[in-house]
Amino acid sequence: MGRGRAKAKQQKVARRLKYSSGGTDLDRLRSELGVAEDSGSEPDPYDDLVDRYADLAENYSSPDEPAEDESDRSDSLR
């Protein structure tokens, strides 16, 4: 007979977790985990790669456009 009371308590806890408003204190959680605040001023580590390889992008066509070599070959096969 004690099983009904335990089951009701479990359902009550599960219902509370399911329908809770999510009152999580994110600042407190961040401080407990030791995570630094996002300053937004951190440089992107890939910015230098964009600058270094930007000139190579001009040598390659976009995926939507066929390369010049492919169009020449299809004309010669006809």
Secondary structure, 3 states (H helix, E strand, C coil): CHHHHHHHHHHHHHHHHHCCCCCCCHHHHHHHHCCCCCCCCCCCCCHHHHHHHHHHHCCCCCCCCCCHHHHHHHHHHC
